[in-house]
Each structure stands twice: as C-alpha cells, then as structure tokens.
C-alpha cells in the first residue's frame, strides 16, 4: 500500500515525522539511538523542523525507514514561497 504524503510546510513535516515514529512504536530516545541523534533533536524535528539541519532530518528518516522523494508540483506555481 502506498503511504506517501505531500508535505508543503514545516508544520506538516513535523506532524508526519511524529506520526511515523508513533506508527513504528518508537520513543524519541529509541529513534535517536538507531541513528546517533539525541532525543532533543528528534523533539525539535517533530515540533519546529525549520530549526533542524538537513543532516538530522535524513538521519531521522533513516531511523523511521522512509525516504525523501522530490517531484515537480502537480499544479502551477503561484510564485509565492510556502516556507
């Protein structure tokens, strides 16, 4: 089953990351231990990902066994930057 999600804002990213971690039945400590992140780093990624590094994001994605896929938007761009 395809469980992909389109993420258009930091708030959405935070919610998806937390939901995936919960679905994996991992605490922040357990997820962090899998990839060398502190629980506080996981907390920031799940609450305010704009304050986190891309490297930390990729580590958490690895711990959660998910990948990042970039593709063109399916609707025309409005010229407004969402972030």
N, C-alpha and C positions, 0 to 999 in steps of 0.2 A: 504494500500500500504506500502511496506517495504521501509523505508527511511534510512536504515543503511548505515554506511560508515566505511571503513577500514582506520585507521589512523596510519601512520607509522613514523611520525616525528612531532616535536613540531610546525613546520610551518603549517602542515596540521591541527593539532588540533586547532590552533588559527583561521584558516580560517573557519573551521566547526563551532566553537563556535560563531563566529561573524555572520556567515550566518544563524545559527539557531535563534540567538537573533533578527536579522533583520526579519526573517520569522515570529517570534512571535510578531512583531511590538512593540518591547520594546526598550527604550533607555537604556544606561548603568545604569543610575540612577534608572529607574524603575525595571530593572532586579535585581540590587543590593538590592533595598528596599524590594523585595519579600523574601530575604533570609539573610539579615543583612550584605551585602557586600558594601563597598564603590565603587563609580564609578571608582576610580583609580585602584582598584583591578580587576574589570571587564576589564578595559583597558589593564592591564598587561597580564591577561589571554588571551586576544584576540590579543596581539602583541608578547609576549615573555613568553609563558606558563611555560617554564623551570625555570623562576624566581618566580613562584607561588607555594603555598602549595597545597598538595593533598586535604586538607580540603576545601580550597577555590574553587578548581575545582569541588568537589562534591556539594558544595552549588550552584554554577552556573548551574551545570547540573540539579539540582532540580528546580531552577528558570525557566529553559528552558524546563522542563518536558521531559527530556531524561535520559537514564541510560547508565552506562558503562558495557559492556559485554566483558569478556576476553575469548579467544578461541585459541587453537593451530593454528599456521600458516598453511596455506594450501600448502605451498611449503617448501622444505627442507631448514633448516637454513644454512647460509653461514659461520657462525662463526663470522661474522662482527656485531658489536653492532651498531645499527642505531642511537642511541641517544648519 
